[in-house]
Amino acid sequence: MLLVYNLYNLKQKEINMPKINKYVDIDTVEREAKKDLIDRHSPFIHCAETATAGEPFEVTVKMGNEYTHPDDFDHYIESISLFNGETLLAKASYVPGTLGNVKAHNTTTFTIIPTTKKLNLVAHGYCTKHGIWESTPVTVAVN
């Protein structure tokens, strides 16, 4: 448990880890509204299956596969983070309204330099209304 002290009145506050939602195969979900909610909030990792150690490697993270996410000022994708296991590799933050009225997926391509024998990639997308969503992990062999 992490305890934080407010410097103004030295009160102790408990900070809890946020809930992380995980992708569920939408083909197994019956209700269309639930499929829409799960898909549009889930990050999907697209990259090659192998990489070369010490050389640039591109990883694209796309929010939603079949459904697009709204880009309203009170409901939008605030950020996408890319992890190798528990290590943060990169993060992209978005400004609300940048996609305008266009139906589009938030998509970011990160360039990383692999230094290990294997990458265990996981992406988190943060929706300002529905919280953190985690991708299905992707393993990349590094030569």
Chimera marker file (.cmm) of the C-alpha trace (Angstrom):
<marker_set name="trace">
<marker id="1" x="0.000" y="0.000" z="0.000" r="1" g="1" b="0" radius="0.5"/>
<marker id="2" x="1.299" y="3.444" z="-0.927" r="1" g="1" b="0" radius="0.5"/>
<marker id="3" x="0.724" y="6.239" z="1.552" r="1" g="1" b="0" radius="0.5"/>
<marker id="4" x="0.971" y="9.849" z="0.477" r="1" g="1" b="0" radius="0.5"/>
<marker id="5" x="1.080" y="12.833" z="2.787" r="1" g="1" b="0" radius="0.5"/>
<marker id="6" x="-0.571" y="16.104" z="1.862" r="1" g="1" b="0" radius="0.5"/>
<marker id="7" x="2.063" y="18.751" z="2.651" r="1" g="1" b="0" radius="0.5"/>
<marker id="8" x="-0.516" y="21.417" z="3.493" r="1" g="1" b="0" radius="0.5"/>
<marker id="9" x="-2.226" y="19.630" z="6.344" r="1" g="1" b="0" radius="0.5"/>
<marker id="10" x="-0.049" y="16.476" z="6.762" r="1" g="1" b="0" radius="0.5"/>
<marker id="11" x="-3.015" y="14.155" z="6.330" r="1" g="1" b="0" radius="0.5"/>
<marker id="12" x="-2.311" y="10.635" z="5.190" r="1" g="1" b="0" radius="0.5"/>
<marker id="13" x="-4.077" y="9.439" z="2.003" r="1" g="1" b="0" radius="0.5"/>
<marker id="14" x="-4.228" y="5.924" z="0.607" r="1" g="1" b="0" radius="0.5"/>
<marker id="15" x="-3.743" y="5.642" z="-3.161" r="1" g="1" b="0" radius="0.5"/>
<marker id="16" x="-5.115" y="2.511" z="-4.763" r="1" g="1" b="0" radius="0.5"/>
<marker id="17" x="-3.954" y="0.975" z="-8.031" r="1" g="1" b="0" radius="0.5"/>
<marker id="18" x="-6.492" y="1.715" z="-10.771" r="1" g="1" b="0" radius="0.5"/>
<marker id="19" x="-8.594" y="-1.102" z="-12.224" r="1" g="1" b="0" radius="0.5"/>
<marker id="20" x="-7.171" y="-2.410" z="-15.501" r="1" g="1" b="0" radius="0.5"/>
<marker id="21" x="-9.707" y="-3.749" z="-18.005" r="1" g="1" b="0" radius="0.5"/>
<marker id="22" x="-8.519" y="-6.538" z="-20.312" r="1" g="1" b="0" radius="0.5"/>
<marker id="23" x="-9.552" y="-7.387" z="-23.832" r="1" g="1" b="0" radius="0.5"/>
<marker id="24" x="-12.047" y="-10.212" z="-24.265" r="1" g="1" b="0" radius="0.5"/>
<marker id="25" x="-12.577" y="-11.799" z="-27.688" r="1" g="1" b="0" radius="0.5"/>
<marker id="26" x="-15.695" y="-9.951" z="-28.859" r="1" g="1" b="0" radius="0.5"/>
<marker id="27" x="-16.790" y="-12.978" z="-30.918" r="1" g="1" b="0" radius="0.5"/>
<marker id="28" x="-17.693" y="-14.600" z="-27.586" r="1" g="1" b="0" radius="0.5"/>
<marker id="29" x="-19.876" y="-11.642" z="-26.520" r="1" g="1" b="0" radius="0.5"/>
<marker id="30" x="-23.568" y="-11.645" z="-27.434" r="1" g="1" b="0" radius="0.5"/>
<marker id="31" x="-24.674" y="-8.025" z="-26.942" r="1" g="1" b="0" radius="0.5"/>
<marker id="32" x="-23.569" y="-5.590" z="-29.667" r="1" g="1" b="0" radius="0.5"/>
<marker id="33" x="-23.236" y="-2.697" z="-27.175" r="1" g="1" b="0" radius="0.5"/>
<marker id="34" x="-20.821" y="-4.783" z="-25.071" r="1" g="1" b="0" radius="0.5"/>
<marker id="35" x="-18.800" y="-5.747" z="-28.186" r="1" g="1" b="0" radius="0.5"/>
<marker id="36" x="-18.568" y="-2.055" z="-29.104" r="1" g="1" b="0" radius="0.5"/>
<marker id="37" x="-17.444" y="-1.050" z="-25.571" r="1" g="1" b="0" radius="0.5"/>
<marker id="38" x="-14.764" y="-3.748" z="-25.341" r="1" g="1" b="0" radius="0.5"/>
<marker id="39" x="-13.363" y="-3.304" z="-28.852" r="1" g="1" b="0" radius="0.5"/>
<marker id="40" x="-13.206" y="0.498" z="-29.007" r="1" g="1" b="0" radius="0.5"/>
<marker id="41" x="-11.352" y="0.686" z="-25.680" r="1" g="1" b="0" radius="0.5"/>
<marker id="42" x="-8.844" y="-2.106" z="-26.301" r="1" g="1" b="0" radius="0.5"/>
<marker id="43" x="-5.365" y="-1.436" z="-27.665" r="1" g="1" b="0" radius="0.5"/>
<marker id="44" x="-4.131" y="-3.788" z="-30.398" r="1" g="1" b="0" radius="0.5"/>
<marker id="45" x="-0.390" y="-4.260" z="-30.983" r="1" g="1" b="0" radius="0.5"/>
<marker id="46" x="0.844" y="-4.640" z="-34.587" r="1" g="1" b="0" radius="0.5"/>
<marker id="47" x="4.514" y="-5.487" z="-35.209" r="1" g="1" b="0" radius="0.5"/>
<marker id="48" x="6.850" y="-8.027" z="-36.785" r="1" g="1" b="0" radius="0.5"/>
<marker id="49" x="7.361" y="-11.358" z="-34.998" r="1" g="1" b="0" radius="0.5"/>
<marker id="50" x="11.141" y="-10.892" z="-34.843" r="1" g="1" b="0" radius="0.5"/>
<marker id="51" x="13.485" y="-7.980" z="-34.204" r="1" g="1" b="0" radius="0.5"/>
<marker id="52" x="17.233" y="-7.414" z="-34.314" r="1" g="1" b="0" radius="0.5"/>
<marker id="53" x="18.999" y="-6.412" z="-31.096" r="1" g="1" b="0" radius="0.5"/>
<marker id="54" x="20.317" y="-2.860" z="-31.181" r="1" g="1" b="0" radius="0.5"/>
<marker id="55" x="18.344" y="-1.855" z="-34.290" r="1" g="1" b="0" radius="0.5"/>
<marker id="56" x="15.180" y="0.286" z="-34.482" r="1" g="1" b="0" radius="0.5"/>
<marker id="57" x="11.982" y="-1.738" z="-34.289" r="1" g="1" b="0" radius="0.5"/>
<marker id="58" x="8.523" y="-0.316" z="-34.998" r="1" g="1" b="0" radius="0.5"/>
<marker id="59" x="5.505" y="-1.201" z="-32.886" r="1" g="1" b="0" radius="0.5"/>
<marker id="60" x="2.103" y="0.217" z="-33.845" r="1" g="1" b="0" radius="0.5"/>
<marker id="61" x="-0.668" y="0.397" z="-31.251" r="1" g="1" b="0" radius="0.5"/>
<marker id="62" x="-4.196" y="0.955" z="-32.529" r="1" g="1" b="0" radius="0.5"/>
<marker id="63" x="-7.128" y="1.647" z="-30.222" r="1" g="1" b="0" radius="0.5"/>
<marker id="64" x="-10.044" y="-0.495" z="-31.335" r="1" g="1" b="0" radius="0.5"/>
<marker id="65" x="-10.100" y="-3.021" z="-34.116" r="1" g="1" b="0" radius="0.5"/>
<marker id="66" x="-13.645" y="-2.966" z="-35.503" r="1" g="1" b="0" radius="0.5"/>
<marker id="67" x="-15.051" y="0.067" z="-33.673" r="1" g="1" b="0" radius="0.5"/>
<marker id="68" x="-13.671" y="3.610" z="-33.370" r="1" g="1" b="0" radius="0.5"/>
<marker id="69" x="-13.517" y="5.501" z="-30.085" r="1" g="1" b="0" radius="0.5"/>
<marker id="70" x="-15.155" y="8.943" z="-29.647" r="1" g="1" b="0" radius="0.5"/>
<marker id="71" x="-12.895" y="11.986" z="-29.608" r="1" g="1" b="0" radius="0.5"/>
<marker id="72" x="-15.053" y="14.354" z="-27.568" r="1" g="1" b="0" radius="0.5"/>
<marker id="73" x="-13.695" y="16.862" z="-25.076" r="1" g="1" b="0" radius="0.5"/>
<marker id="74" x="-15.156" y="14.904" z="-22.143" r="1" g="1" b="0" radius="0.5"/>
<marker id="75" x="-14.607" y="11.377" z="-23.549" r="1" g="1" b="0" radius="0.5"/>
<marker id="76" x="-11.450" y="10.535" z="-25.484" r="1" g="1" b="0" radius="0.5"/>
<marker id="77" x="-8.328" y="8.372" z="-25.473" r="1" g="1" b="0" radius="0.5"/>
<marker id="78" x="-5.916" y="10.382" z="-23.308" r="1" g="1" b="0" radius="0.5"/>
<marker id="79" x="-2.855" y="8.180" z="-23.778" r="1" g="1" b="0" radius="0.5"/>
<marker id="80" x="-1.349" y="4.950" z="-25.051" r="1" g="1" b="0" radius="0.5"/>
<marker id="81" x="1.559" y="3.340" z="-23.172" r="1" g="1" b="0" radius="0.5"/>
<marker id="82" x="3.801" y="0.541" z="-24.421" r="1" g="1" b="0" radius="0.5"/>
<marker id="83" x="5.489" y="-1.836" z="-21.959" r="1" g="1" b="0" radius="0.5"/>
<marker id="84" x="8.038" y="-4.636" z="-22.170" r="1" g="1" b="0" radius="0.5"/>
<marker id="85" x="6.819" y="-6.727" z="-19.254" r="1" g="1" b="0" radius="0.5"/>
<marker id="86" x="6.559" y="-4.186" z="-16.434" r="1" g="1" b="0" radius="0.5"/>
<marker id="87" x="9.022" y="-1.710" z="-17.997" r="1" g="1" b="0" radius="0.5"/>
<marker id="88" x="7.517" y="1.362" z="-19.661" r="1" g="1" b="0" radius="0.5"/>
<marker id="89" x="9.091" y="1.769" z="-23.107" r="1" g="1" b="0" radius="0.5"/>
<marker id="90" x="7.085" y="4.677" z="-24.528" r="1" g="1" b="0" radius="0.5"/>
<marker id="91" x="3.955" y="6.748" z="-24.029" r="1" g="1" b="0" radius="0.5"/>
<marker id="92" x="1.912" y="8.985" z="-26.329" r="1" g="1" b="0" radius="0.5"/>
<marker id="93" x="-0.583" y="11.530" z="-24.992" r="1" g="1" b="0" radius="0.5"/>
<marker id="94" x="-3.444" y="12.987" z="-27.006" r="1" g="1" b="0" radius="0.5"/>
<marker id="95" x="-5.288" y="16.293" z="-26.929" r="1" g="1" b="0" radius="0.5"/>
<marker id="96" x="-9.097" y="15.962" z="-27.091" r="1" g="1" b="0" radius="0.5"/>
<marker id="97" x="-10.652" y="16.880" z="-30.416" r="1" g="1" b="0" radius="0.5"/>
<marker id="98" x="-7.538" y="16.265" z="-32.529" r="1" g="1" b="0" radius="0.5"/>
<marker id="99" x="-9.346" y="13.613" z="-34.599" r="1" g="1" b="0" radius="0.5"/>
<marker id="100" x="-12.236" y="16.037" z="-35.122" r="1" g="1" b="0" radius="0.5"/>
<marker id="101" x="-15.425" y="14.603" z="-36.555" r="1" g="1" b="0" radius="0.5"/>
<marker id="102" x="-13.542" y="11.977" z="-38.529" r="1" g="1" b="0" radius="0.5"/>
<marker id="103" x="-14.310" y="8.370" z="-37.553" r="1" g="1" b="0" radius="0.5"/>
<marker id="104" x="-10.739" y="7.195" z="-36.932" r="1" g="1" b="0" radius="0.5"/>
<marker id="105" x="-8.752" y="4.988" z="-34.594" r="1" g="1" b="0" radius="0.5"/>
<marker id="106" x="-6.140" y="6.496" z="-32.289" r="1" g="1" b="0" radius="0.5"/>
<marker id="107" x="-3.019" y="4.917" z="-33.765" r="1" g="1" b="0" radius="0.5"/>
<marker id="108" x="0.569" y="5.461" z="-32.682" r="1" g="1" b="0" radius="0.5"/>
<marker id="109" x="3.771" y="3.934" z="-34.016" r="1" g="1" b="0" radius="0.5"/>
<marker id="110" x="6.584" y="3.700" z="-31.482" r="1" g="1" b="0" radius="0.5"/>
<marker id="111" x="10.190" y="3.043" z="-32.493" r="1" g="1" b="0" radius="0.5"/>
<marker id="112" x="12.125" y="1.125" z="-29.864" r="1" g="1" b="0" radius="0.5"/>
<marker id="113" x="15.609" y="-0.419" z="-29.726" r="1" g="1" b="0" radius="0.5"/>
<marker id="114" x="15.458" y="-4.023" z="-28.408" r="1" g="1" b="0" radius="0.5"/>
<marker id="115" x="18.305" y="-4.939" z="-26.034" r="1" g="1" b="0" radius="0.5"/>
<marker id="116" x="17.028" y="-8.264" z="-24.656" r="1" g="1" b="0" radius="0.5"/>
<marker id="117" x="16.581" y="-11.711" z="-26.252" r="1" g="1" b="0" radius="0.5"/>
<marker id="118" x="12.789" y="-11.386" z="-26.168" r="1" g="1" b="0" radius="0.5"/>
<marker id="119" x="10.172" y="-8.649" z="-25.940" r="1" g="1" b="0" radius="0.5"/>
<marker id="120" x="6.955" y="-9.203" z="-23.988" r="1" g="1" b="0" radius="0.5"/>
<marker id="121" x="4.924" y="-6.285" z="-25.303" r="1" g="1" b="0" radius="0.5"/>
<marker id="122" x="1.756" y="-5.033" z="-23.628" r="1" g="1" b="0" radius="0.5"/>
<marker id="123" x="-0.078" y="-1.789" z="-24.353" r="1" g="1" b="0" radius="0.5"/>
<marker id="124" x="-2.370" y="0.248" z="-22.110" r="1" g="1" b="0" radius="0.5"/>
<marker id="125" x="-4.885" y="2.724" z="-23.462" r="1" g="1" b="0" radius="0.5"/>
<marker id="126" x="-6.454" y="5.274" z="-21.102" r="1" g="1" b="0" radius="0.5"/>
<marker id="127" x="-10.012" y="6.466" z="-21.795" r="1" g="1" b="0" radius="0.5"/>
<marker id="128" x="-11.033" y="9.521" z="-19.773" r="1" g="1" b="0" radius="0.5"/>
<marker id="129" x="-14.457" y="7.973" z="-19.110" r="1" g="1" b="0" radius="0.5"/>
<marker id="130" x="-13.809" y="4.211" z="-18.920" r="1" g="1" b="0" radius="0.5"/>
<marker id="131" x="-10.286" y="3.953" z="-17.459" r="1" g="1" b="0" radius="0.5"/>
<marker id="132" x="-7.276" y="1.818" z="-18.388" r="1" g="1" b="0" radius="0.5"/>
<marker id="133" x="-7.534" y="-0.987" z="-20.960" r="1" g="1" b="0" radius="0.5"/>
<marker id="134" x="-4.816" y="-3.568" z="-21.568" r="1" g="1" b="0" radius="0.5"/>
<marker id="135" x="-3.936" y="-5.325" z="-24.822" r="1" g="1" b="0" radius="0.5"/>
<marker id="136" x="-3.368" y="-8.990" z="-25.375" r="1" g="1" b="0" radius="0.5"/>
<marker id="137" x="0.395" y="-9.562" z="-24.824" r="1" g="1" b="0" radius="0.5"/>
<marker id="138" x="2.627" y="-9.977" z="-27.904" r="1" g="1" b="0" radius="0.5"/>
<marker id="139" x="5.957" y="-11.822" z="-27.760" r="1" g="1" b="0" radius="0.5"/>
<marker id="140" x="8.735" y="-10.818" z="-30.167" r="1" g="1" b="0" radius="0.5"/>
<marker id="141" x="11.900" y="-12.871" z="-30.612" r="1" g="1" b="0" radius="0.5"/>
<marker id="142" x="15.060" y="-10.735" z="-30.728" r="1" g="1" b="0" radius="0.5"/>
<marker id="143" x="18.046" y="-11.983" z="-32.753" r="1" g="1" b="0" radius="0.5"/>
<link id1="1" id2="2" r="1" g="1" b="0" radius="0.2"/>
<link id1="2" id2="3" r="1" g="1" b="0" radius="0.2"/>
<link id1="3" id2="4" r="1" g="1" b="0" radius="0.2"/>
<link id1="4" id2="5" r="1" g="1" b="0" radius="0.2"/>
<link id1="5" id2="6" r="1" g="1" b="0" radius="0.2"/>
<link id1="6" id2="7" r="1" g="1" b="0" radius="0.2"/>
<link id1="7" id2="8" r="1" g="1" b="0" radius="0.2"/>
<link id1="8" id2="9" r="1" g="1" b="0" radius="0.2"/>
<link id1="9" id2="10" r="1" g="1" b="0" radius="0.2"/>
<link id1="10" id2="11" r="1" g="1" b="0" radius="0.2"/>
<link id1="11" id2="12" r="1" g="1" b="0" radius="0.2"/>
<link id1="12" id2="13" r="1" g="1" b="0" radius="0.2"/>
<link id1="13" id2="14" r="1" g="1" b="0" radius="0.2"/>
<link id1="14" id2="15" r="1" g="1" b="0" radius="0.2"/>
<link id1="15" id2="16" r="1" g="1" b="0" radius="0.2"/>
<link id1="16" id2="17" r="1" g="1" b="0" radius="0.2"/>
<link id1="17" id2="18" r="1" g="1" b="0" radius="0.2"/>
<link id1="18" id2="19" r="1" g="1" b="0" radius="0.2"/>
<link id1="19" id2="20" r="1" g="1" b="0" radius="0.2"/>
<link id1="20" id2="21" r="1" g="1" b="0" radius="0.2"/>
<link id1="21" id2="22" r="1" g="1" b="0" radius="0.2"/>
<link id1="22" id2="23" r="1" g="1" b="0" radius="0.2"/>
<link id1="23" id2="24" r="1" g="1" b="0" radius="0.2"/>
<link id1="24" id2="25" r="1" g="1" b="0" radius="0.2"/>
<link id1="25" id2="26" r="1" g="1" b="0" radius="0.2"/>
<link id1="26" id2="27" r="1" g="1" b="0" radius="0.2"/>
<link id1="27" id2="28" r="1" g="1" b="0" radius="0.2"/>
<link id1="28" id2="29" r="1" g="1" b="0" radius="0.2"/>
<link id1="29" id2="30" r="1" g="1" b="0" radius="0.2"/>
<link id1="30" id2="31" r="1" g="1" b="0" radius="0.2"/>
<link id1="31" id2="32" r="1" g="1" b="0" radius="0.2"/>
<link id1="32" id2="33" r="1" g="1" b="0" radius="0.2"/>
<link id1="33" id2="34" r="1" g="1" b="0" radius="0.2"/>
<link id1="34" id2="35" r="1" g="1" b="0" radius="0.2"/>
<link id1="35" id2="36" r="1" g="1" b="0" radius="0.2"/>
<link id1="36" id2="37" r="1" g="1" b="0" radius="0.2"/>
<link id1="37" id2="38" r="1" g="1" b="0" radius="0.2"/>
<link id1="38" id2="39" r="1" g="1" b="0" radius="0.2"/>
<link id1="39" id2="40" r="1" g="1" b="0" radius="0.2"/>
<link id1="40" id2="41" r="1" g="1" b="0" radius="0.2"/>
<link id1="41" id2="42" r="1" g="1" b="0" radius="0.2"/>
<link id1="42" id2="43" r="1" g="1" b="0" radius="0.2"/>
<link id1="43" id2="44" r="1" g="1" b="0" radius="0.2"/>
<link id1="44" id2="45" r="1" g="1" b="0" radius="0.2"/>
<link id1="45" id2="46" r="1" g="1" b="0" radius="0.2"/>
<link id1="46" id2="47" r="1" g="1" b="0" radius="0.2"/>
<link id1="47" id2="48" r="1" g="1" b="0" radius="0.2"/>
<link id1="48" id2="49" r="1" g="1" b="0" radius="0.2"/>
<link id1="49" id2="50" r="1" g="1" b="0" radius="0.2"/>
<link id1="50" id2="51" r="1" g="1" b="0" radius="0.2"/>
<link id1="51" id2="52" r="1" g="1" b="0" radius="0.2"/>
<link id1="52" id2="53" r="1" g="1" b="0" radius="0.2"/>
<link id1="53" id2="54" r="1" g="1" b="0" radius="0.2"/>
<link id1="54" id2="55" r="1" g="1" b="0" radius="0.2"/>
<link id1="55" id2="56" r="1" g="1" b="0" radius="0.2"/>
<link id1="56" id2="57" r="1" g="1" b="0" radius="0.2"/>
<link id1="57" id2="58" r="1" g="1" b="0" radius="0.2"/>
<link id1="58" id2="59" r="1" g="1" b="0" radius="0.2"/>
<link id1="59" id2="60" r="1" g="1" b="0" radius="0.2"/>
<link id1="60" id2="61" r="1" g="1" b="0" radius="0.2"/>
<link id1="61" id2="62" r="1" g="1" b="0" radius="0.2"/>
<link id1="62" id2="63" r="1" g="1" b="0" radius="0.2"/>
<link id1="63" id2="64" r="1" g="1" b="0" radius="0.2"/>
<link id1="64" id2="65" r="1" g="1" b="0" radius="0.2"/>
<link id1="65" id2="66" r="1" g="1" b="0" radius="0.2"/>
<link id1="66" id2="67" r="1" g="1" b="0" radius="0.2"/>
<link id1="67" id2="68" r="1" g="1" b="0" radius="0.2"/>
<link id1="68" id2="69" r="1" g="1" b="0" radius="0.2"/>
<link id1="69" id2="70" r="1" g="1" b="0" radius="0.2"/>
<link id1="70" id2="71" r="1" g="1" b="0" radius="0.2"/>
<link id1="71" id2="72" r="1" g="1" b="0" radius="0.2"/>
<link id1="72" id2="73" r="1" g="1" b="0" radius="0.2"/>
<link id1="73" id2="74" r="1" g="1" b="0" radius="0.2"/>
<link id1="74" id2="75" r="1" g="1" b="0" radius="0.2"/>
<link id1="75" id2="76" r="1" g="1" b="0" radius="0.2"/>
<link id1="76" id2="77" r="1" g="1" b="0" radius="0.2"/>
<link id1="77" id2="78" r="1" g="1" b="0" radius="0.2"/>
<link id1="78" id2="79" r="1" g="1" b="0" radius="0.2"/>
<link id1="79" id2="80" r="1" g="1" b="0" radius="0.2"/>
<link id1="80" id2="81" r="1" g="1" b="0" radius="0.2"/>
<link id1="81" id2="82" r="1" g="1" b="0" radius="0.2"/>
<link id1="82" id2="83" r="1" g="1" b="0" radius="0.2"/>
<link id1="83" id2="84" r="1" g="1" b="0" radius="0.2"/>
<link id1="84" id2="85" r="1" g="1" b="0" radius="0.2"/>
<link id1="85" id2="86" r="1" g="1" b="0" radius="0.2"/>
<link id1="86" id2="87" r="1" g="1" b="0" radius="0.2"/>
<link id1="87" id2="88" r="1" g="1" b="0" radius="0.2"/>
<link id1="88" id2="89" r="1" g="1" b="0" radius="0.2"/>
<link id1="89" id2="90" r="1" g="1" b="0" radius="0.2"/>
<link id1="90" id2="91" r="1" g="1" b="0" radius="0.2"/>
<link id1="91" id2="92" r="1" g="1" b="0" radius="0.2"/>
<link id1="92" id2="93" r="1" g="1" b="0" radius="0.2"/>
<link id1="93" id2="94" r="1" g="1" b="0" radius="0.2"/>
<link id1="94" id2="95" r="1" g="1" b="0" radius="0.2"/>
<link id1="95" id2="96" r="1" g="1" b="0" radius="0.2"/>
<link id1="96" id2="97" r="1" g="1" b="0" radius="0.2"/>
<link id1="97" id2="98" r="1" g="1" b="0" radius="0.2"/>
<link id1="98" id2="99" r="1" g="1" b="0" radius="0.2"/>
<link id1="99" id2="100" r="1" g="1" b="0" radius="0.2"/>
<link id1="100" id2="101" r="1" g="1" b="0" radius="0.2"/>
<link id1="101" id2="102" r="1" g="1" b="0" radius="0.2"/>
<link id1="102" id2="103" r="1" g="1" b="0" radius="0.2"/>
<link id1="103" id2="104" r="1" g="1" b="0" radius="0.2"/>
<link id1="104" id2="105" r="1" g="1" b="0" radius="0.2"/>
<link id1="105" id2="106" r="1" g="1" b="0" radius="0.2"/>
<link id1="106" id2="107" r="1" g="1" b="0" radius="0.2"/>
<link id1="107" id2="108" r="1" g="1" b="0" radius="0.2"/>
<link id1="108" id2="109" r="1" g="1" b="0" radius="0.2"/>
<link id1="109" id2="110" r="1" g="1" b="0" radius="0.2"/>
<link id1="110" id2="111" r="1" g="1" b="0" radius="0.2"/>
<link id1="111" id2="112" r="1" g="1" b="0" radius="0.2"/>
<link id1="112" id2="113" r="1" g="1" b="0" radius="0.2"/>
<link id1="113" id2="114" r="1" g="1" b="0" radius="0.2"/>
<link id1="114" id2="115" r="1" g="1" b="0" radius="0.2"/>
<link id1="115" id2="116" r="1" g="1" b="0" radius="0.2"/>
<link id1="116" id2="117" r="1" g="1" b="0" radius="0.2"/>
<link id1="117" id2="118" r="1" g="1" b="0" radius="0.2"/>
<link id1="118" id2="119" r="1" g="1" b="0" radius="0.2"/>
<link id1="119" id2="120" r="1" g="1" b="0" radius="0.2"/>
<link id1="120" id2="121" r="1" g="1" b="0" radius="0.2"/>
<link id1="121" id2="122" r="1" g="1" b="0" radius="0.2"/>
<link id1="122" id2="123" r="1" g="1" b="0" radius="0.2"/>
<link id1="123" id2="124" r="1" g="1" b="0" radius="0.2"/>
<link id1="124" id2="125" r="1" g="1" b="0" radius="0.2"/>
<link id1="125" id2="126" r="1" g="1" b="0" radius="0.2"/>
<link id1="126" id2="127" r="1" g="1" b="0" radius="0.2"/>
<link id1="127" id2="128" r="1" g="1" b="0" radius="0.2"/>
<link id1="128" id2="129" r="1" g="1" b="0" radius="0.2"/>
<link id1="129" id2="130" r="1" g="1" b="0" radius="0.2"/>
<link id1="130" id2="131" r="1" g="1" b="0" radius="0.2"/>
<link id1="131" id2="132" r="1" g="1" b="0" radius="0.2"/>
<link id1="132" id2="133" r="1" g="1" b="0" radius="0.2"/>
<link id1="133" id2="134" r="1" g="1" b="0" radius="0.2"/>
<link id1="134" id2="135" r="1" g="1" b="0" radius="0.2"/>
<link id1="135" id2="136" r="1" g="1" b="0" radius="0.2"/>
<link id1="136" id2="137" r="1" g="1" b="0" radius="0.2"/>
<link id1="137" id2="138" r="1" g="1" b="0" radius="0.2"/>
<link id1="138" id2="139" r="1" g="1" b="0" radius="0.2"/>
<link id1="139" id2="140" r="1" g="1" b="0" radius="0.2"/>
<link id1="140" id2="141" r="1" g="1" b="0" radius="0.2"/>
<link id1="141" id2="142" r="1" g="1" b="0" radius="0.2"/>
<link id1="142" id2="143" r="1" g="1" b="0" radius="0.2"/>
</marker_set>
